[in-house]
Amino acid sequence: MAFKRDTRKVIIILIIAICLVTGCEKIPTQMITTESIDKVAVATISEIEGSGLTGTATFTEMDEGVHVVIEIQGATSGLHAIHLHTGSSCDDIGPHWHPMEVPAGTSGIPVVQAVLDTPPIGVGEVGNITVGEAGMGILEFKTPFWSLGGDPNTDILGKLIMIHETGDTFLTHPHAQPMNMQTDINMETVQPHFHPPGTPAHSHTNTQTTIPTILPGGGAKIGCGLITLKE
């Protein structure tokens, strides 16, 4: 036991001697590590025109892009389109956010499906969220096409996140073709639906009385929230 104590003393003395020679206070800067702090933005989603929908969207900026979690409650079951719009508030909603000026009619995919090799149809075309029978839905994904306070072509801060009454087709750049109310030969109004340019006049023998699962553009707006940086 005495031998072990003597050995410890010798080791301690050697360490002190080395510190006196080299300077223990001079710690190499490359050995000092700090954890990066991720930026986080949030949007509180509120109902539009008494839809009853509420929700929260959280955006966390990481090295590889922005991690997104969108949660909504009080919605009808099925698909609901999500877009990013310009505008100062949910009382002042502007058009879809399309800073990269994608030509009208361009085909593509929404942000939720896009990767660097296959970019989205537009950075404001988010995707569809699926809502269950209980009225709740969650959409979670990561995208390299957004940032929090970065390039104006990717910065989502200050944008409005919009929830729609139905899913969106996300087949072409929005507003590429008008979506008109069509009328059959009996002058009975049917649900809005898409017709390519040049489609001849025609009748609809089976008019719809309920909102379909998907409409170009997602139909009416039922929820909105402003994306702001979390303090």
Z-matrix of the N, CA and C atoms (Angstrom, degrees):
N
C 1 1.459
C 2 1.521 1 111.20
N 3 1.365 2 116.39 1 -38.26
C 4 1.464 3 120.43 2 178.86
C 5 1.517 4 110.86 3 -63.54
N 6 1.347 5 115.20 4 -36.58
C 7 1.459 6 120.05 5 179.10
C 8 1.522 7 110.92 6 -62.66
N 9 1.342 8 116.45 7 -41.49
C 10 1.465 9 120.98 8 -179.29
C 11 1.516 10 110.43 9 -65.24
N 12 1.374 11 116.13 10 -41.95
C 13 1.461 12 119.32 11 179.23
C 14 1.525 13 111.07 12 -62.93
N 15 1.338 14 115.51 13 -40.93
C 16 1.464 15 119.34 14 178.74
C 17 1.521 16 111.16 15 -63.96
N 18 1.337 17 115.87 16 -39.24
C 19 1.477 18 120.29 17 179.05
C 20 1.522 19 110.81 18 -61.78
N 21 1.362 20 116.96 19 -43.94
C 22 1.459 21 121.02 20 179.05
C 23 1.519 22 110.77 21 -60.92
N 24 1.339 23 116.47 22 -41.32
C 25 1.455 24 120.47 23 -179.89
C 26 1.532 25 110.83 24 -61.94
N 27 1.337 26 115.67 25 -43.14
C 28 1.459 27 120.38 26 179.57
C 29 1.522 28 111.00 27 -61.30
N 30 1.351 29 116.87 28 -42.34
C 31 1.469 30 121.63 29 -179.47
C 32 1.521 31 110.18 30 -63.92
N 33 1.343 32 116.53 31 -44.48
C 34 1.470 33 120.82 32 179.89
C 35 1.523 34 110.57 33 -61.43
N 36 1.343 35 116.17 34 -42.83
C 37 1.467 36 120.51 35 179.75
C 38 1.526 37 110.64 36 -62.73
N 39 1.332 38 116.66 37 -41.37
C 40 1.467 39 120.27 38 178.53
C 41 1.525 40 111.63 39 -62.21
N 42 1.350 41 117.04 40 -41.90
C 43 1.464 42 120.97 41 179.85
C 44 1.516 43 110.38 42 -62.68
N 45 1.344 44 116.80 43 -44.36
C 46 1.464 45 120.51 44 179.15
C 47 1.521 46 110.53 45 -61.79
N 48 1.338 47 116.16 46 -40.90
C 49 1.464 48 119.98 47 -179.54
C 50 1.518 49 111.44 48 -63.69
N 51 1.334 50 116.59 49 -41.31
C 52 1.465 51 120.57 50 179.69
C 53 1.521 52 110.95 51 -64.56
N 54 1.346 53 116.13 52 -40.08
C 55 1.464 54 120.04 53 178.97
C 56 1.521 55 111.37 54 -63.67
N 57 1.347 56 115.99 55 -39.23
C 58 1.464 57 119.84 56 -179.96
C 59 1.521 58 111.54 57 -65.16
N 60 1.339 59 115.95 58 -33.11
C 61 1.463 60 120.17 59 -178.37
C 62 1.524 61 111.77 60 -80.13
N 63 1.343 62 116.94 61 -46.57
C 64 1.475 63 121.17 62 -172.77
C 65 1.513 64 113.28 63 -94.37
N 66 1.322 65 118.14 64 -24.16
C 67 1.462 66 120.80 65 -177.19
C 68 1.506 67 111.47 66 87.40
N 69 1.333 68 116.88 67 95.43
C 70 1.468 69 120.49 68 -176.40
C 71 1.518 70 112.37 69 -65.64
N 72 1.370 71 115.88 70 -22.12
C 73 1.451 72 117.43 71 -177.50
C 74 1.513 73 112.23 72 -73.62
N 75 1.323 74 117.32 73 -14.45
C 76 1.463 75 121.12 74 -178.11
C 77 1.530 76 110.08 75 -89.08
N 78 1.312 77 115.28 76 77.69
C 79 1.463 78 121.07 77 -179.37
C 80 1.520 79 108.40 78 -85.68
N 81 1.322 80 118.56 79 126.12
C 82 1.475 81 120.04 80 179.78
C 83 1.514 82 110.99 81 -54.26
N 84 1.344 83 116.91 82 134.43
C 85 1.460 84 120.53 83 -177.33
C 86 1.518 85 112.25 84 -64.26
N 87 1.352 86 118.23 85 -28.06
C 88 1.457 87 119.95 86 -178.88
C 89 1.525 88 112.17 87 -69.06
N 90 1.351 89 116.27 88 -14.26
C 91 1.460 90 119.44 89 179.35
C 92 1.519 91 111.39 90 -86.83
N 93 1.356 92 117.53 91 -12.19
C 94 1.458 93 120.97 92 179.66
C 95 1.525 94 108.52 93 -88.29
N 96 1.319 95 117.64 94 116.99
C 97 1.467 96 121.72 95 -177.63
C 98 1.522 97 109.67 96 -115.13
N 99 1.319 98 115.99 97 144.26
C 100 1.463 99 122.08 98 175.58
C 101 1.514 100 108.96 99 -131.60
N 102 1.319 101 116.62 100 146.42
C 103 1.454 102 121.12 101 178.36
C 104 1.525 103 109.20 102 -82.25
N 105 1.348 104 116.04 103 136.27
C 106 1.455 105 119.76 104 177.88
C 107 1.525 106 109.62 105 -71.94
N 108 1.321 107 116.21 106 142.08
C 109 1.459 108 121.43 107 179.97
C 110 1.524 109 108.06 108 -99.60
N 111 1.335 110 116.57 109 119.34
C 112 1.457 111 121.23 110 -178.56
C 113 1.528 112 110.03 111 -75.87
N 114 1.338 113 115.79 112 140.31
C 115 1.460 114 120.46 113 172.43
C 116 1.523 115 108.65 114 -75.05
N 117 1.329 116 116.30 115 142.28
C 118 1.460 117 121.22 116 179.12
C 119 1.527 118 108.81 117 -131.29
N 120 1.320 119 116.17 118 132.05
C 121 1.464 120 122.23 119 174.40
C 122 1.522 121 108.32 120 -122.69
N 123 1.325 122 116.11 121 152.91
C 124 1.462 123 120.78 122 -179.03
C 125 1.525 124 110.00 123 -135.25
N 126 1.326 125 115.18 124 159.07
C 127 1.464 126 121.69 125 172.77
C 128 1.520 127 107.41 126 -140.98
N 129 1.309 128 116.51 127 124.37
C 130 1.465 129 121.18 128 174.38
C 131 1.518 130 107.80 129 -89.96
N 132 1.320 131 116.30 130 117.47
C 133 1.462 132 121.61 131 -174.40
C 134 1.527 133 109.58 132 -91.66
N 135 1.322 134 116.19 133 124.42
C 136 1.461 135 122.39 134 -179.59
C 137 1.519 136 110.87 135 -115.97
N 138 1.316 137 115.74 136 159.65
C 139 1.458 138 120.79 137 -178.71
C 140 1.521 139 112.34 138 -68.55
N 141 1.314 140 114.90 139 155.33
C 142 1.460 141 122.56 140 173.30
C 143 1.522 142 107.74 141 -119.94
N 144 1.326 143 115.74 142 128.25
C 145 1.466 144 123.01 143 176.72
C 146 1.526 145 112.45 144 52.48
N 147 1.334 146 115.64 145 46.08
C 148 1.460 147 120.48 146 172.69
C 149 1.512 148 115.71 147 69.74
N 150 1.329 149 117.73 148 25.13
C 151 1.470 150 120.24 149 -178.50
C 152 1.524 151 112.18 150 -68.79
N 153 1.335 152 117.41 151 -23.69
C 154 1.468 153 120.79 152 -177.98
C 155 1.513 154 113.89 153 84.67
N 156 1.322 155 117.75 154 -0.92
C 157 1.469 156 120.98 155 -177.42
C 158 1.525 157 111.00 156 -80.81
N 159 1.321 158 116.55 157 137.64
C 160 1.459 159 122.93 158 172.21
C 161 1.523 160 107.78 159 -136.49
N 162 1.325 161 116.22 160 167.22
C 163 1.461 162 117.87 161 178.47
C 164 1.512 163 112.48 162 173.19
N 165 1.312 164 114.72 163 -179.18
C 166 1.460 165 122.32 164 179.72
C 167 1.523 166 108.78 165 -142.50
N 168 1.311 167 115.98 166 140.13
C 169 1.468 168 121.44 167 174.00
C 170 1.521 169 108.04 168 -122.72
N 171 1.332 170 116.60 169 131.89
C 172 1.465 171 122.05 170 179.93
C 173 1.521 172 108.98 171 -120.91
N 174 1.324 173 116.04 172 133.22
C 175 1.462 174 122.41 173 -177.25
C 176 1.529 175 108.16 174 -125.38
N 177 1.318 176 117.26 175 118.84
C 178 1.462 177 122.17 176 -178.98
C 179 1.519 178 109.39 177 -116.97
N 180 1.332 179 116.86 178 118.46
C 181 1.464 180 121.10 179 -179.09
C 182 1.519 181 110.69 180 -83.37
N 183 1.322 182 115.77 181 125.41
C 184 1.456 183 122.85 182 178.97
C 185 1.522 184 109.08 183 -123.57
N 186 1.325 185 115.88 184 178.23
C 187 1.464 186 119.60 185 -178.87
C 188 1.523 187 111.95 186 -60.12
N 189 1.332 188 117.14 187 -36.93
C 190 1.456 189 120.63 188 -174.66
C 191 1.525 190 113.42 189 -94.25
N 192 1.336 191 118.24 190 5.31
C 193 1.448 192 120.45 191 179.82
C 194 1.513 193 111.73 192 140.19
N 195 1.313 194 116.15 193 -157.69
C 196 1.458 195 122.20 194 -178.68
C 197 1.527 196 109.60 195 -111.50
N 198 1.327 197 115.48 196 126.38
C 199 1.464 198 121.71 197 176.11
C 200 1.524 199 107.83 198 -90.09
N 201 1.327 200 116.69 199 128.43
C 202 1.460 201 122.09 200 -171.62
C 203 1.526 202 110.60 201 -121.20
N 204 1.339 203 115.91 202 134.11
C 205 1.465 204 121.67 203 172.22
C 206 1.524 205 107.40 204 -131.52
N 207 1.328 206 116.43 205 116.61
C 208 1.463 207 121.98 206 179.49
C 209 1.522 208 108.05 207 -115.68
N 210 1.319 209 116.87 208 124.29
C 211 1.469 210 122.20 209 -179.68
C 212 1.520 211 108.82 210 -125.64
N 213 1.328 212 116.90 211 130.54
C 214 1.465 213 120.84 212 177.13
C 215 1.525 214 110.31 213 -130.17
N 216 1.325 215 114.73 214 154.11
C 217 1.455 216 122.50 215 177.34
C 218 1.529 217 109.00 216 -135.89
N 219 1.317 218 115.25 217 158.37
C 220 1.455 219 120.13 218 176.09
C 221 1.510 220 114.56 219 76.84
N 222 1.332 221 117.26 220 21.56
C 223 1.466 222 121.07 221 179.46
C 224 1.531 223 110.11 222 -103.74
N 225 1.313 224 116.59 223 160.28
C 226 1.453 225 120.56 224 174.87
C 227 1.531 226 108.96 225 -71.51
N 228 1.310 227 116.98 226 151.92
C 229 1.462 228 120.48 227 -179.59
C 230 1.525 229 110.33 228 -67.74
N 231 1.325 230 115.43 229 149.04
C 232 1.458 231 121.02 230 -179.43
C 233 1.518 232 111.45 231 120.48
N 234 1.326 233 115.84 232 -160.06
C 235 1.458 234 121.39 233 -178.51
C 236 1.527 235 111.42 234 -92.32
N 237 1.351 236 114.65 235 143.39
C 238 1.461 237 120.49 236 175.41
C 239 1.527 238 107.85 237 -135.32
N 240 1.318 239 116.37 238 125.94
C 241 1.464 240 121.18 239 -178.75
C 242 1.523 241 110.77 240 -73.80
N 243 1.333 242 115.18 241 146.29
C 244 1.459 243 122.07 242 175.92
C 245 1.527 244 108.04 243 -124.43
N 246 1.341 245 115.19 244 129.43
C 247 1.460 246 121.59 245 176.60
C 248 1.514 247 109.30 246 -130.72
N 249 1.326 248 116.84 247 160.94
C 250 1.453 249 122.50 248 168.02
C 251 1.526 250 108.01 249 -105.57
N 252 1.332 251 114.98 250 131.35
C 253 1.459 252 121.28 251 -179.43
C 254 1.527 253 109.91 252 -118.63
N 255 1.304 254 115.84 253 159.43
C 256 1.455 255 121.05 254 169.04
C 257 1.531 256 107.85 255 -85.85
N 258 1.324 257 116.25 256 166.80
C 259 1.455 258 121.09 257 -179.89
C 260 1.510 259 111.12 258 138.51
N 261 1.325 260 116.79 259 154.55
C 262 1.460 261 120.83 260 -177.04
C 263 1.513 262 113.03 261 -82.55
N 264 1.349 263 117.32 262 -24.69
C 265 1.463 264 121.80 263 -179.81
C 266 1.519 265 108.28 264 -164.25
N 267 1.335 266 116.00 265 176.67
C 268 1.462 267 119.96 266 178.96
C 269 1.525 268 111.82 267 -73.13
N 270 1.332 269 116.66 268 -6.53
C 271 1.464 270 120.76 269 171.89
C 272 1.523 271 111.13 270 -94.28
N 273 1.317 272 116.13 271 -3.75
C 274 1.466 273 121.74 272 -178.64
C 275 1.529 274 108.44 273 -139.75
N 276 1.331 275 115.94 274 69.91
C 277 1.463 276 122.30 275 -174.94
C 278 1.523 277 110.15 276 -85.72
N 279 1.333 278 115.17 277 124.45
C 280 1.456 279 120.59 278 177.47
C 281 1.522 280 111.34 279 -94.89
N 282 1.318 281 117.30 280 -167.55
C 283 1.470 282 121.66 281 -179.64
C 284 1.526 283 112.11 282 -73.86
N 285 1.308 284 116.17 283 175.83
C 286 1.460 285 121.66 284 174.97
C 287 1.524 286 109.60 285 -55.17
N 288 1.324 287 115.84 286 143.68
C 289 1.464 288 120.72 287 179.13
C 290 1.526 289 108.86 288 -81.32
N 291 1.349 290 115.51 289 112.33
C 292 1.459 291 121.09 290 -179.96
C 293 1.522 292 109.78 291 -138.27
N 294 1.355 293 117.11 292 74.35
C 295 1.464 294 119.64 293 -176.43
C 296 1.520 295 114.48 294 -70.24
N 297 1.331 296 117.82 295 -19.65
C 298 1.463 297 120.19 296 -174.55
C 299 1.524 298 112.36 297 -90.36
N 300 1.328 299 116.52 298 3.86
C 301 1.464 300 121.92 299 175.28
C 302 1.528 301 112.37 300 52.75
N 303 1.330 302 115.29 301 52.70
C 304 1.462 303 119.99 302 175.41
C 305 1.531 304 108.30 303 -65.66
N 306 1.335 305 118.35 304 128.68
C 307 1.469 306 120.38 305 -177.65
C 308 1.524 307 112.28 306 -59.57
N 309 1.315 308 116.11 307 140.68
C 310 1.459 309 121.01 308 177.40
C 311 1.522 310 110.54 309 -57.90
N 312 1.322 311 115.80 310 138.17
C 313 1.455 312 121.02 311 179.69
C 314 1.516 313 114.28 312 91.04
N 315 1.340 314 117.33 313 -6.59
C 316 1.461 315 120.13 314 179.15
C 317 1.531 316 109.97 315 -65.31
N 318 1.315 317 116.61 316 132.80
C 319 1.466 318 120.02 317 178.38
C 320 1.518 319 109.65 318 -88.46
N 321 1.318 320 115.92 319 157.63
C 322 1.462 321 118.42 320 -179.27
C 323 1.512 322 112.67 321 175.91
N 324 1.338 323 115.97 322 -154.10
C 325 1.453 324 122.85 323 -177.49
C 326 1.523 325 108.78 324 -134.88
N 327 1.351 326 117.82 325 160.63
C 328 1.465 327 119.74 326 178.76
C 329 1.527 328 112.26 327 -75.72
N 330 1.332 329 116.10 328 169.38
C 331 1.465 330 122.44 329 -178.28
C 332 1.519 331 111.81 330 -57.70
N 333 1.326 332 117.27 331 -39.72
C 334 1.460 333 120.77 332 -175.71
C 335 1.529 334 112.68 333 -60.60
N 336 1.326 335 117.59 334 -24.84
C 337 1.463 336 121.70 335 -179.38
C 338 1.521 337 113.22 336 -101.54
N 339 1.310 338 117.72 337 -10.53
C 340 1.461 339 121.50 338 -170.07
C 341 1.527 340 112.85 339 -81.71
N 342 1.325 341 115.22 340 148.56
C 343 1.467 342 123.31 341 173.66
C 344 1.523 343 107.14 342 -131.84
N 345 1.334 344 116.99 343 172.71
C 346 1.460 345 120.05 344 -175.63
C 347 1.520 346 112.83 345 -57.38
N 348 1.332 347 116.44 346 -36.59
C 349 1.468 348 119.50 347 179.92
C 350 1.523 349 112.67 348 -76.30
N 351 1.337 350 116.52 349 -19.71
C 352 1.466 351 121.42 350 179.62
C 353 1.521 352 108.28 351 -133.57
N 354 1.327 353 118.37 352 86.80
C 355 1.467 354 121.65 353 -176.20
C 356 1.521 355 112.30 354 -67.65
N 357 1.313 356 116.65 355 163.18
C 358 1.473 357 120.06 356 -177.74
C 359 1.515 358 112.23 357 -76.90
N 360 1.318 359 114.74 358 166.66
C 361 1.453 360 121.93 359 176.56
C 362 1.528 361 111.18 360 -62.46
N 363 1.321 362 115.60 361 -24.85
C 364 1.460 363 123.98 362 177.31
C 365 1.513 364 108.19 363 -178.33
N 366 1.331 365 118.37 364 145.36
C 367 1.461 366 120.43 365 -174.80
C 368 1.525 367 112.59 366 -70.49
N 369 1.343 368 116.98 367 -10.04
C 370 1.457 369 119.84 368 176.31
C 371 1.508 370 114.03 369 -96.24
N 372 1.337 371 117.18 370 -3.28
C 373 1.468 372 121.77 371 -179.55
C 374 1.525 373 108.02 372 -94.27
N 375 1.316 374 117.33 373 91.48
C 376 1.473 375 122.09 374 -168.11
C 377 1.520 376 112.30 375 -73.71
N 378 1.333 377 117.56 376 -58.95
C 379 1.460 378 121.10 377 -177.02
C 380 1.511 379 110.76 378 148.21
N 381 1.323 380 116.69 379 -175.56
C 382 1.467 381 122.36 380 179.06
C 383 1.521 382 111.01 381 -101.55
N 384 1.333 383 116.24 382 140.05
C 385 1.458 384 121.78 383 173.69
C 386 1.526 385 108.08 384 -106.71
N 387 1.322 386 117.42 385 137.84
C 388 1.458 387 122.51 386 -179.13
C 389 1.526 388 109.57 387 -95.26
N 390 1.318 389 116.49 388 126.76
C 391 1.463 390 122.80 389 179.88
C 392 1.519 391 109.38 390 -110.21
N 393 1.318 392 116.64 391 132.47
C 394 1.460 393 121.87 392 -179.89
C 395 1.516 394 112.84 393 -84.74
N 396 1.326 395 115.49 394 -176.99
C 397 1.463 396 121.27 395 -177.32
C 398 1.525 397 112.15 396 -62.29
N 399 1.330 398 117.23 397 -26.78
C 400 1.465 399 120.58 398 -179.91
C 401 1.523 400 112.64 399 -79.25
N 402 1.333 401 116.84 400 -1.81
C 403 1.450 402 120.26 401 177.43
C 404 1.512 403 114.82 402 86.07
N 405 1.349 404 117.04 403 11.49
C 406 1.464 405 120.63 404 -177.84
C 407 1.524 406 110.77 405 -115.69
N 408 1.311 407 115.52 406 146.41
C 409 1.461 408 120.46 407 178.22
C 410 1.517 409 110.91 408 -148.27
N 411 1.329 410 116.23 409 148.42
C 412 1.466 411 122.41 410 178.27
C 413 1.529 412 108.45 411 -132.49
N 414 1.318 413 115.47 412 132.71
C 415 1.457 414 121.53 413 174.54
C 416 1.524 415 107.32 414 -125.02
N 417 1.334 416 116.32 415 122.29
C 418 1.463 417 121.73 416 -178.17
C 419 1.523 418 109.50 417 -130.04
N 420 1.320 419 116.27 418 130.56
C 421 1.461 420 120.44 419 -179.93
C 422 1.521 421 109.59 420 -161.47
N 423 1.318 422 116.47 421 173.55
C 424 1.461 423 123.11 422 176.78
C 425 1.518 424 108.01 423 -128.51
N 426 1.327 425 116.96 424 137.45
C 427 1.458 426 119.67 425 -178.42
C 428 1.525 427 111.93 426 -135.51
N 429 1.327 428 117.46 427 137.80
C 430 1.464 429 121.14 428 175.66
C 431 1.523 430 112.69 429 -86.73
N 432 1.345 431 117.26 430 1.14
C 433 1.461 432 121.09 431 -173.69
C 434 1.525 433 113.50 432 -96.65
N 435 1.333 434 118.05 433 1.16
C 436 1.458 435 122.45 434 178.82
C 437 1.517 436 110.34 435 -121.27
N 438 1.319 437 116.01 436 159.95
C 439 1.459 438 122.85 437 173.54
C 440 1.520 439 108.38 438 -148.01
N 441 1.338 440 115.79 439 166.70
C 442 1.462 441 121.61 440 176.07
C 443 1.524 442 107.93 441 -112.76
N 444 1.331 443 115.81 442 93.22
C 445 1.448 444 120.62 443 179.40
C 446 1.512 445 114.51 444 88.35
N 447 1.309 446 118.57 445 16.70
C 448 1.456 447 121.92 446 -179.01
C 449 1.516 448 112.46 447 -94.72
N 450 1.320 449 114.92 448 -138.06
C 451 1.460 450 122.29 449 178.97
C 452 1.539 451 109.56 450 -55.64
N 453 1.348 452 118.64 451 135.03
C 454 1.468 453 120.55 452 178.23
C 455 1.523 454 113.84 453 -55.43
N 456 1.341 455 116.96 454 -24.28
C 457 1.461 456 120.07 455 178.53
C 458 1.524 457 112.68 456 -77.18
N 459 1.355 458 117.09 457 -10.40
C 460 1.470 459 120.18 458 -179.05
C 461 1.525 460 112.74 459 -127.37
N 462 1.329 461 117.88 460 -12.50
C 463 1.465 462 122.21 461 -173.43
C 464 1.528 463 111.04 462 -73.06
N 465 1.349 464 116.67 463 116.99
C 466 1.466 465 120.88 464 -178.77
C 467 1.525 466 113.24 465 -94.57
N 468 1.338 467 118.20 466 -3.88
C 469 1.460 468 120.18 467 178.88
C 470 1.534 469 109.97 468 -63.20
N 471 1.327 470 115.57 469 135.67
C 472 1.461 471 119.98 470 -179.05
C 473 1.508 472 114.60 471 83.03
N 474 1.332 473 116.94 472 0.04
C 475 1.473 474 120.27 473 177.39
C 476 1.537 475 109.15 474 -88.31
N 477 1.311 476 115.87 475 159.97
C 478 1.458 477 121.94 476 178.38
C 479 1.515 478 109.48 477 -102.25
N 480 1.324 479 116.62 478 127.97
C 481 1.465 480 120.34 479 174.11
C 482 1.517 481 107.71 480 -91.93
N 483 1.334 482 115.82 481 126.94
C 484 1.451 483 121.30 482 -173.01
C 485 1.528 484 111.16 483 -118.44
N 486 1.330 485 116.20 484 132.49
C 487 1.469 486 121.89 485 175.64
C 488 1.529 487 107.94 486 -107.24
N 489 1.336 488 116.76 487 136.23
C 490 1.469 489 121.46 488 -176.51
C 491 1.528 490 111.58 489 -112.31
N 492 1.319 491 115.26 490 165.81
C 493 1.468 492 121.31 491 -174.15
C 494 1.523 493 113.37 492 -70.85
N 495 1.325 494 118.34 493 -24.74
C 496 1.462 495 121.19 494 178.67
C 497 1.522 496 109.14 495 -133.98
N 498 1.315 497 115.72 496 177.38
C 499 1.451 498 120.42 497 172.14
C 500 1.521 499 110.44 498 -73.87
N 501 1.320 500 115.50 499 165.45
C 502 1.464 501 122.15 500 178.15
C 503 1.529 502 108.12 501 -113.10
N 504 1.333 503 116.61 502 148.80
C 505 1.462 504 119.87 503 177.61
C 506 1.530 505 111.33 504 -71.75
N 507 1.346 506 117.46 505 -31.97
C 508 1.467 507 123.19 506 -177.40
C 509 1.538 508 111.35 507 50.14
N 510 1.323 509 116.26 508 38.55
C 511 1.462 510 119.88 509 -178.80
C 512 1.515 511 112.81 510 -90.14
N 513 1.321 512 116.59 511 -36.58
C 514 1.469 513 120.47 512 179.49
C 515 1.517 514 109.14 513 -136.30
N 516 1.325 515 114.42 514 164.75
C 517 1.454 516 120.23 515 176.55
C 518 1.527 517 109.26 516 -53.36
N 519 1.351 518 117.81 517 132.80
C 520 1.467 519 120.05 518 -174.65
C 521 1.523 520 112.60 519 -59.61
N 522 1.322 521 113.56 520 151.74
C 523 1.462 522 122.65 521 179.22
C 524 1.525 523 112.37 522 66.94
N 525 1.348 524 116.48 523 14.81
C 526 1.465 525 118.80 524 178.41
C 527 1.524 526 110.40 525 -67.78
N 528 1.323 527 115.70 526 -38.07
C 529 1.458 528 120.29 527 178.60
C 530 1.521 529 107.98 528 -131.19
N 531 1.325 530 117.62 529 143.77
C 532 1.466 531 119.13 530 179.03
C 533 1.518 532 111.06 531 -70.10
N 534 1.346 533 115.19 532 146.67
C 535 1.452 534 120.46 533 174.20
C 536 1.519 535 106.68 534 -107.73
N 537 1.311 536 116.58 535 108.37
C 538 1.456 537 120.91 536 -172.90
C 539 1.518 538 111.54 537 -106.38
N 540 1.333 539 113.94 538 153.00
C 541 1.457 540 118.52 539 169.65
C 542 1.527 541 107.23 540 -71.29
N 543 1.320 542 115.59 541 128.66
C 544 1.461 543 119.67 542 -179.86
C 545 1.529 544 109.06 543 -103.84
N 546 1.344 545 115.30 544 146.98
C 547 1.455 546 119.01 545 179.22
C 548 1.531 547 110.35 546 -124.96
N 549 1.321 548 116.22 547 139.71
C 550 1.459 549 118.50 548 -179.10
C 551 1.530 550 109.80 549 -88.59
N 552 1.349 551 117.28 550 -177.88
C 553 1.464 552 121.14 551 -173.73
C 554 1.523 553 111.77 552 -67.38
N 555 1.336 554 117.82 553 -17.59
C 556 1.457 555 120.62 554 177.97
C 557 1.535 556 111.39 555 -93.01
N 558 1.342 557 116.20 556 8.78
C 559 1.455 558 122.79 557 179.28
C 560 1.527 559 112.27 558 61.03
N 561 1.330 560 117.11 559 29.12
C 562 1.464 561 120.51 560 175.76
C 563 1.524 562 108.26 561 -93.51
N 564 1.318 563 116.41 562 127.58
C 565 1.457 564 120.48 563 -178.60
C 566 1.515 565 110.27 564 -72.85
N 567 1.341 566 116.38 565 135.26
C 568 1.459 567 121.53 566 177.30
C 569 1.513 568 108.58 567 -115.94
N 570 1.311 569 116.02 568 172.45
C 571 1.466 570 120.31 569 -177.74
C 572 1.525 571 111.71 570 -62.52
N 573 1.356 572 118.05 571 148.41
C 574 1.473 573 120.34 572 175.48
C 575 1.521 574 110.24 573 -58.86
N 576 1.312 575 115.82 574 138.21
C 577 1.453 576 119.77 575 177.82
C 578 1.521 577 108.54 576 -156.30
N 579 1.318 578 115.48 577 165.98
C 580 1.464 579 121.11 578 -171.05
C 581 1.524 580 112.39 579 -90.14
N 582 1.339 581 115.65 580 134.64
C 583 1.459 582 122.08 581 172.74
C 584 1.523 583 108.46 582 -129.94
N 585 1.330 584 118.53 583 124.76
C 586 1.479 585 120.62 584 177.24
C 587 1.521 586 110.44 585 -61.79
N 588 1.310 587 117.58 586 156.77
C 589 1.467 588 120.46 587 177.51
C 590 1.526 589 111.16 588 -57.26
N 591 1.329 590 116.70 589 139.99
C 592 1.458 591 121.22 590 178.27
C 593 1.516 592 114.55 591 89.12
N 594 1.344 593 117.50 592 0.23
C 595 1.462 594 119.25 593 178.34
C 596 1.529 595 109.36 594 -66.15
N 597 1.332 596 118.34 595 125.42
C 598 1.471 597 120.17 596 -178.20
C 599 1.520 598 111.36 597 -70.21
N 600 1.321 599 115.17 598 161.18
C 601 1.463 600 120.05 599 176.68
C 602 1.520 601 109.22 600 -60.75
N 603 1.323 602 116.25 601 141.35
C 604 1.454 603 120.34 602 -177.01
C 605 1.520 604 109.29 603 -156.66
N 606 1.322 605 115.96 604 168.36
C 607 1.460 606 120.70 605 -179.05
C 608 1.510 607 110.06 606 -105.42
N 609 1.335 608 115.07 607 163.05
C 610 1.459 609 122.41 608 175.28
C 611 1.521 610 107.24 609 -124.35
N 612 1.302 611 116.30 610 113.57
C 613 1.458 612 119.84 611 -176.87
C 614 1.516 613 112.35 612 -80.08
N 615 1.316 614 117.48 613 -17.61
C 616 1.460 615 119.84 614 -177.52
C 617 1.531 616 109.15 615 -127.57
N 618 1.327 617 116.65 616 87.90
C 619 1.450 618 120.01 617 -179.67
C 620 1.516 619 109.44 618 -71.50
N 621 1.334 620 115.30 619 149.96
C 622 1.455 621 120.70 620 -178.67
C 623 1.516 622 109.95 621 -97.90
N 624 1.300 623 116.98 622 142.40
C 625 1.456 624 122.27 623 178.48
C 626 1.520 625 111.54 624 -114.59
N 627 1.321 626 117.45 625 -4.82
C 628 1.458 627 120.77 626 178.07
C 629 1.521 628 109.24 627 -122.09
N 630 1.318 629 115.63 628 158.33
C 631 1.459 630 120.76 629 179.90
C 632 1.520 631 109.00 630 -69.36
N 633 1.327 632 118.87 631 127.82
C 634 1.463 633 120.91 632 179.80
C 635 1.525 634 111.42 633 -69.60
N 636 1.337 635 116.76 634 167.92
C 637 1.452 636 121.89 635 -178.44
C 638 1.515 637 111.74 636 -65.59
N 639 1.331 638 117.69 637 -37.61
C 640 1.459 639 121.61 638 -176.22
C 641 1.526 640 110.31 639 -135.30
N 642 1.321 641 115.82 640 135.73
C 643 1.456 642 122.78 641 172.20
C 644 1.521 643 108.51 642 -131.42
N 645 1.325 644 118.35 643 145.23
C 646 1.468 645 118.78 644 172.95
C 647 1.525 646 109.98 645 -57.88
N 648 1.315 647 117.20 646 122.60
C 649 1.455 648 120.89 647 -177.56
C 650 1.512 649 113.87 648 91.27
N 651 1.337 650 118.08 649 -14.31
C 652 1.460 651 120.45 650 176.70
C 653 1.509 652 116.03 651 85.71
N 654 1.339 653 117.92 652 4.98
C 655 1.457 654 118.90 653 178.36
C 656 1.525 655 112.62 654 74.10
N 657 1.323 656 115.86 655 -154.40
C 658 1.465 657 121.76 656 -174.00
C 659 1.532 658 112.19 657 -67.94
N 660 1.317 659 115.71 658 154.56
C 661 1.469 660 121.78 659 176.07
C 662 1.524 661 108.96 660 -81.94
N 663 1.347 662 116.74 661 131.08
C 664 1.475 663 119.13 662 -178.97
C 665 1.534 664 112.39 663 -124.91
N 666 1.316 665 118.56 664 -5.72
C 667 1.462 666 121.02 665 178.47
C 668 1.515 667 110.99 666 -156.11
N 669 1.351 668 116.59 667 147.41
C 670 1.461 669 120.11 668 -176.19
C 671 1.531 670 109.85 669 -150.82
N 672 1.347 671 115.42 670 146.11
C 673 1.457 672 120.68 671 175.62
C 674 1.526 673 110.61 672 -153.06
N 675 1.326 674 117.33 673 145.45
C 676 1.455 675 123.53 674 179.82
C 677 1.536 676 109.56 675 -93.81
N 678 1.322 677 117.34 676 129.03
C 679 1.460 678 122.10 677 -178.50
C 680 1.525 679 109.48 678 -84.95
N 681 1.340 680 116.16 679 118.26
C 682 1.460 681 121.44 680 -179.57
C 683 1.520 682 109.90 681 -131.88
N 684 1.329 683 115.94 682 153.88
C 685 1.452 684 121.58 683 -179.56
C 686 1.524 685 109.72 684 -71.07
N 687 1.324 686 116.88 685 132.84
C 688 1.455 687 122.01 686 179.10
C 689 1.519 688 109.33 687 -78.45
N 690 1.329 689 116.91 688 131.10
C 691 1.461 690 120.69 689 -179.10
C 692 1.523 691 111.41 690 -81.88
